[in-house]
Amino acid sequence: MQFHLQFESDTTQEEGHFTEYKVMLHPGEKIAEAVIGFKKILAEQCGSFKALHSVPHITLASFFLDTEREDLLLKYLDKFTASLTPFRVSINDFGFFDAVSNQGVAFLSIQNKEPIVQLQTNLNVVLKIDVRVQKKHLMRTAVPHITIGRGLNDEKLNKSKELFSDKKFASDFSVDKLVLLKRNDDKLLEVCKEFYFF
């Protein structure tokens, strides 16, 4: 599957010979199209915001790694996903993280977070122990979600609540792969490899 939108990130610089990587889940085309529609609705009411042009996804891990260790990363992600079995994730309505320092977030809520949290936990063990990603270079999302808009100030967050709080949205999708992204020379995240479960 090819992604036609760019990925955005808070971190845009490389540290020395370290490169930014992300591991994510893609929610399937049906949900992705709905999220893109929600982003457009929010942009029409609020103007531009972070994540407006990013592909809908669930971030599992974000980290910096020496590019010389990329082969090791690919090897261990292959090994990790070979032991996984597909599971379903249910989306249930909208959620919001309040604006602290103008960093409010509007998102789709994950109803059954446990399988994703367990996947994150196991992935972080692989990244820290096998790939040896330093703790200071590894970030994870505390609450799995699909972002509609982020970096929202109080006004934009309140508008997003007006637009979406009373709306209903329910869907589900099968998780059968991890997607590894890598920051390229143009400072955009691009798909490096997809790792299918067996």
N, C-alpha and C positions, 0 to 999 in steps of 0.2 A: 504494500500500500504506500502510495506517495502522499506526502503532506504538501499542500499547495499554499498554505499560509506560513508566515514566518513565526518563529518562537521568540518570545521576549523574556528577558530576565532582569532581575535587580542588579546582578553582577555583570559588568561588561569588560572587565580588565583581566588579563592573564597575569599571574604572579610568576615572574621569572620564566622558567621553562615549564610551568604548570599550566594546564588547560582545564577549563570548566567542562564538566560532564553532568548530565541529569539522567535519571532512570524514571520512566513514567509509564502509566497505563493510558491507552487510548480508549475512549468510551464507545467506539463504533460510530458509524456515519450518521445514524438516525439521531442520536443524542448530540453529536457534534454539530449537526445542522441546527438543532434547536438552540444550543448554546450560542452559536454564531448569531442567530436571530435575536436572542436576548441581549447580546452585546450591542447589536445595531439599535435596538429600542432604547437602551440606556444611553448610547452615544447621541441619539437624536434629541434626548431630553437634557443631557448633561455636558455634551462635548466630549473631547478626548479623555482617555484615562489609560492607566497601565493595564496590560493584558487585552486591550481592544483587538489587536491583530494576532494574538497568539492562538495556536491550535488548542481546542479544548482537550484537557488531559487531567490526570491525577498524578501529582508529583510524589514519587516514593523517596527519592534521595537526590541531593544536589551536592557536588563535591569538586574539588580541584585535585588533579593527579598529574604527576610527571608524565609527559607523553611517551617517554621510553617504557613506561609500565602499561601502556594500552594493551599490548598483546596479553599480558597477565590478566588484566581486567576482562578482556573478551573470553579468555579461557575459563575463568572462574564463573562468569555469568552464564556461559554455555553449560557448565557443570551444574550450577545452581538451578537453572530452569529445567534441566533434564529430569529433575526429581519432583517437579511441580505438576499438579493436575489442574485443569481449568475449573473455574468457579464462577458463579453469577454474582453480580453486584446490582443492588436496587437503588435507584435514585428516588428521593421522596421530597419534593417541594424545595423551597428556597431558604437560604440561611444568610446570616450577616455577621461579620466580625466588626465590632465598633471601631470607629476611627480614632486611633491613638497616633498622634503626630501625623495626621492626615493620611493614615494608612488603612482606611476602612476597606472591607472586602465584601462583595456580593457574590454568592455562589449557589450551586445546586448541592443539596445535602445528600450524603450517602446514608442510606438507611441501615445497612448491615456492614458496619465499619470493621468488625472483628477480623474477617479474612484479610483485609488490606493491611490492618495494623500488624497482624502476624507476619504477613509477607514483608512489610517494611522492617520489622524487627529482625527477621532471618536474613534479609538482604544486607542490613547494616552490619551484621556479624561477618558476612562474607567480605564486605568492603573493608572493614576494620582489620580482621584477622588474616584473611587470605590475600587480599589485594594490598593491604597495609596502607589504606587511606588514613592520614592523620586526623585525629578527632577535630582539630581546629579547622580542617578543610571539609568537614562533612556536616551537611545540614539536612534535616528531615522535617516534613510537615507534621505538626502535632495532631491535626484533625483532618483526615482525608476528605477532600471536597473537589468539585469542579468549578474553577473560578469563572465568573462572568466579568467582573471588574475588580481591580485592586488599586491601591494608592488613592482611594476615594477620600476626599475631605468630608467634613460633616454635612455640607450642603448636598454633595453628590450622593453620599451614603443615604441621607434622608430621602432623596428623590428615588433612589433604587428601592428603598423600603416601600414608598408609595406605589411604585410600579409593580413590585413583585410579591409583597407580603400576602396579599389576598389571592394570588394566582395559585393554581394547583398544577403540579407537574409530577408525573410518575412514569418511570420507565426502568428497564433493566438491560444489562448487557453481559456478555460472557468475557471473562478475562482469560485469555489463552496465550498471552505473550507479554514480555517486557520490551520497551523501546528505549534504546540508549541514544542520547543526544550528545553532541560534541560542539563546542564553540569553534566556529571557523575563523579564518583570517579577516572576514568582513564583520566580525563580532556578532554573527547570528548563530543560533543553535540549529544544527542540521542533524538529520537521522544518521547515526553512525552504523547501527545494526539493530535488527529485531531478533529477539530470542523467544522462540516458541516453546510452550510447555509440551511435555510428552505424557 
